[in-house]
Amino acid sequence: MIRIKPNRKRTIEFKVMLSPEEAELLKKKSEESGLSRSEVLRSLLIGRSITGYREESTTPSHFGQTIRKDGN
């Protein structure tokens, strides 16, 4: 879903499904950095989109998957 705020910045909302291990890593990273989980995810998404970096993993992961605008 895309909605336009009064200041004309574009906001994109989506859901992220994490494995229990990923959720624990996100929680740990959030606590270490003092940022909210949303802020940690946002920084990861922005950083990876700018650098084009995609982490290859041997464990099932939702990180790195394409996220469509319709949320699927």
C-alpha positions in Angstrom: 0.0 0.0 0.0 1.3 3.4 -0.9 -0.1 6.6 0.7 1.0 10.1 0.2 1.5 12.2 3.4 0.8 16.0 3.4 4.5 16.7 3.2 4.5 14.7 -0.1 7.0 12.1 1.1 6.2 8.7 -0.1 5.5 6.0 2.5 5.5 2.3 1.6 4.0 -0.1 4.2 4.6 -3.8 4.1 4.8 -6.8 6.3 8.0 -8.9 6.8 7.8 -12.5 7.8 10.8 -13.7 9.9 11.9 -17.1 11.1 12.2 -17.4 14.9 16.0 -17.2 14.4 15.7 -14.0 12.3 13.3 -12.5 14.8 15.8 -13.2 17.6 18.7 -11.6 15.6 16.5 -8.6 14.9 15.7 -8.2 18.6 19.3 -8.5 19.5 20.4 -6.0 16.9 17.7 -3.6 18.1 18.8 -3.8 21.7 22.5 -3.4 20.8 21.9 -0.4 18.6 19.2 1.3 20.7 17.0 1.5 17.7 13.5 0.1 17.2 13.0 -3.1 15.2 11.4 -1.0 12.5 14.4 1.3 12.3 16.8 -1.6 12.2 14.8 -3.2 9.3 14.6 0.1 7.5 18.4 0.7 7.7 19.0 -2.9 6.4 16.6 -2.4 3.5 17.9 1.0 2.5 21.6 -0.1 2.9 21.1 -3.2 0.8 19.1 -1.3 -1.9 21.8 1.3 -2.2 24.8 -1.1 -2.3 23.0 -3.9 -4.2 24.2 -6.3 -1.6 22.3 -9.6 -1.2 23.4 -12.0 1.5 23.4 -15.7 0.5 22.3 -18.0 3.3 22.2 -21.7 3.8 19.2 -21.4 6.1 15.7 -20.6 5.0 15.3 -16.8 5.1 12.9 -14.2 3.9 15.6 -11.5 3.8 16.6 -10.9 0.2 13.3 -11.9 -1.3 11.5 -9.4 -3.6 8.7 -7.6 -1.8 5.9 -6.8 -4.1 3.7 -3.7 -3.6 0.7 -5.9 -2.9 2.6 -7.5 0.1 2.9 -11.0 -1.4 
